[in-house]
């Protein structure tokens, strides 16, 4: 799970699917489903692993949008 989220976080934080879609259609529905699933289920699975604190913050950020994400102290533009 940690490896998948690490690989996907850049795309998801950019409000994009983390992989190329087969069609040229809007992937926002699929991205929304993936985001919802990760925000809901990944923290429980990753809380038991050491060293996942930063990754858990990134998952939380994936669940935020607009100013709520950009103004969060854990957003990349802010210092930890």
Secondary structure, 3 states (H helix, E strand, C coil): CHHHHHHHHHHHHCCCCCCCCCCCCCCHHHHHHHHHHHHHHHHHHHCCCCCCHHHHHHHHHHCCCHHHHHCCCCCCCCCC
